[in-house]
Amino acid sequence: MNYELIIQVGDVLVSPDVITEYFCCDLDACKGACCVEGDAGAPVTLDEIGEIEDSLDTVWPQMSAAAQAVVDRQGVAYSDIDGELVTSIVGTKDCVFTCHEDGVCLCLLEKAYRNGESKFCKPISCALYPVREKRLAGGLTGLNYQKWSVCAAARKKGKELGLHVYEFLKEPLTRRFGQDWYDELTATVNELHRSGQL
């Protein structure tokens, strides 16, 4: 297997582990740890901040008092130490839009969307996780797989199901880049398999 192979689809460069690694979220095992672990909030765009603000009245009653206080003080997002816009967090870990049900951490924004109460699901960076998007020179975008210890159960479940990262993320990748882009990615992967490069 050629781990130096970078797959280009349009202006997106996809690292090979997005194609070769197995993944399927296992909330029963991880309890939604990706929403509360780490040292900053989820990356967001200015457009997403606007959409989150439009959804705020819907999710506000379900937010914790601590989360409401953070949003009152600094808004739904802030600039982290790298100068990137990220969702606001409570203390040093919990995203302000987390909620806990039966011991599992869930996203209030996504919950409202799935209940038909909001048009905005959640930031694309959350939906794409464990893939991280990075802006590159020349108008290119890089997609890299972030292997994290809290997702060990997801890697195990993905392997059991035979589900690769890009297959698990079909919906958010399509949301972000379009159906034609995802179809081209799939066709490229199939061709690489046929030619023995993967």
C-alpha positions in Angstrom: 0.0 0.0 0.0 1.4 3.4 -0.9 1.0 5.6 2.1 2.6 8.6 0.3 -0.2 8.5 -2.3 -2.3 11.7 -2.1 -5.7 11.5 -3.9 -6.8 14.6 -5.6 -10.4 15.1 -6.5 -11.1 18.6 -7.9 -9.3 21.0 -5.7 -9.3 18.7 -2.7 -6.4 16.6 -1.6 -7.4 13.5 0.4 -4.8 11.8 2.5 -4.7 8.0 2.0 -5.8 7.1 5.5 -9.2 8.7 4.9 -9.6 5.9 2.3 -7.8 3.0 4.0 -8.7 3.4 7.7 -11.9 2.0 9.1 -14.3 4.1 11.2 -17.9 4.1 12.5 -18.9 6.2 15.6 -19.8 4.1 18.6 -21.7 6.4 20.9 -22.4 3.6 23.4 -18.6 3.2 23.9 -17.2 6.7 23.6 -20.3 8.6 25.1 -19.7 11.5 22.7 -16.2 12.3 24.0 -15.2 14.3 21.0 -17.7 17.1 22.0 -16.0 17.5 25.4 -12.4 16.5 25.0 -9.7 18.8 23.6 -8.5 22.3 24.4 -10.7 24.4 22.1 -14.1 24.4 20.5 -15.0 23.1 17.0 -13.7 25.1 14.0 -16.4 27.3 12.5 -16.8 29.7 9.5 -18.3 33.1 9.7 -21.3 31.8 7.8 -21.8 29.0 10.3 -21.6 31.5 13.2 -24.5 33.4 11.6 -26.5 30.2 11.2 -25.7 29.2 14.8 -26.9 32.6 16.0 -30.1 32.1 14.0 -30.6 28.8 15.8 -29.8 30.1 19.3 -33.3 30.9 20.4 -34.3 27.3 19.6 -31.6 25.6 21.6 -31.2 28.2 24.4 -33.7 26.6 26.8 -31.8 23.3 26.7 -28.4 24.9 27.2 -26.8 24.7 30.7 -26.7 27.9 32.8 -22.9 27.8 32.5 -23.1 27.6 28.7 -25.6 30.4 28.5 -23.3 32.6 30.6 -20.4 31.9 28.3 -22.5 32.8 25.2 -23.8 36.0 26.9 -20.2 37.0 27.7 -18.3 36.1 24.4 -20.9 34.9 21.9 -21.2 31.5 20.2 -17.6 31.5 19.0 -14.2 32.9 19.8 -10.6 32.9 18.3 -8.4 30.2 19.7 -4.6 30.5 20.3 -4.0 29.9 16.6 -6.4 32.7 15.7 -9.0 30.2 14.3 -12.7 30.7 14.9 -14.1 27.9 17.1 -17.3 27.3 19.0 -17.4 28.7 22.6 -16.7 26.2 25.4 -17.5 25.9 29.0 -14.5 25.8 31.2 -11.7 24.2 29.2 -13.6 21.5 27.4 -17.4 21.2 26.9 -18.8 22.9 23.7 -21.6 25.2 24.8 -24.0 23.2 22.7 -23.5 19.9 24.3 -26.2 18.1 26.3 -26.2 14.8 28.1 -28.8 12.1 27.8 -28.4 8.7 29.4 -24.7 9.3 30.0 -24.1 10.2 26.3 -23.0 13.7 25.2 -25.0 15.0 22.2 -25.2 18.2 20.2 -28.2 20.5 20.8 -27.8 22.0 17.4 -28.1 18.6 15.7 -30.9 17.5 18.0 -32.9 20.6 17.0 -32.2 20.0 13.3 -33.3 16.3 13.5 -36.4 17.3 15.3 -37.3 19.7 12.5 -36.9 22.8 14.8 -33.9 24.3 12.9 -32.5 24.4 9.4 -28.8 24.2 10.7 -27.5 20.9 11.7 -24.0 21.6 13.2 -20.7 23.0 12.0 -19.2 21.0 9.1 -16.0 20.4 11.1 -18.1 18.5 13.6 -19.9 16.5 11.0 -16.7 15.6 9.2 -14.9 14.4 12.3 -12.5 12.4 12.5 -11.5 14.1 9.2 -10.0 17.6 9.5 -10.1 20.2 6.7 -7.2 22.5 6.1 -6.8 25.3 3.6 -3.7 24.9 1.5 -1.9 27.2 -1.0 -3.2 27.7 -4.4 -6.9 27.4 -3.4 -6.5 23.7 -2.5 -8.1 22.0 0.5 -6.6 19.2 2.4 -8.5 16.4 4.2 -6.6 14.5 6.9 -7.7 11.8 9.2 -7.1 12.5 12.9 -6.5 9.4 14.8 -7.4 9.9 18.4 -7.5 7.6 21.4 -11.1 8.4 22.3 -12.2 6.9 18.9 -10.6 3.4 19.5 -14.1 1.9 19.6 -15.1 3.6 16.4 -12.1 2.1 14.6 -13.0 -1.3 15.9 -16.7 -1.0 14.9 -15.7 0.3 11.5 -13.4 -2.6 10.9 -16.2 -5.0 12.0 -18.6 -3.4 9.5 -16.0 -3.0 6.7 -16.7 0.7 6.7 -13.9 3.1 5.7 -13.7 6.7 7.0 -14.8 8.2 3.7 -17.8 5.8 3.5 -18.8 6.6 7.1 -18.7 10.3 6.2 -20.6 10.1 2.9 -23.3 12.5 4.1 -21.1 15.3 5.5 -18.6 14.9 2.6 -21.4 15.3 0.2 -22.8 18.2 2.1 -19.5 19.9 2.1 -18.2 19.2 -1.5 -21.3 18.0 -3.4 -22.6 14.6 -4.7 -20.6 14.8 -7.9 -17.4 15.3 -5.9 -18.2 12.3 -3.7 -19.0 10.1 -6.7 -15.7 11.1 -8.3 -13.9 10.2 -5.0 -15.5 6.8 -4.9 -14.7 6.2 -8.6 -11.1 7.2 -8.0 -10.8 4.9 -5.0 -12.3 2.0 -7.0 -9.8 2.6 -9.8 -6.9 2.7 -7.3 -8.0 -0.6 -5.9 -8.3 -2.2 -9.4 -4.8 -0.9 -10.3 -3.3 -2.2 -7.0 -2.3 1.2 -5.7 -4.5 0.8 -2.6 
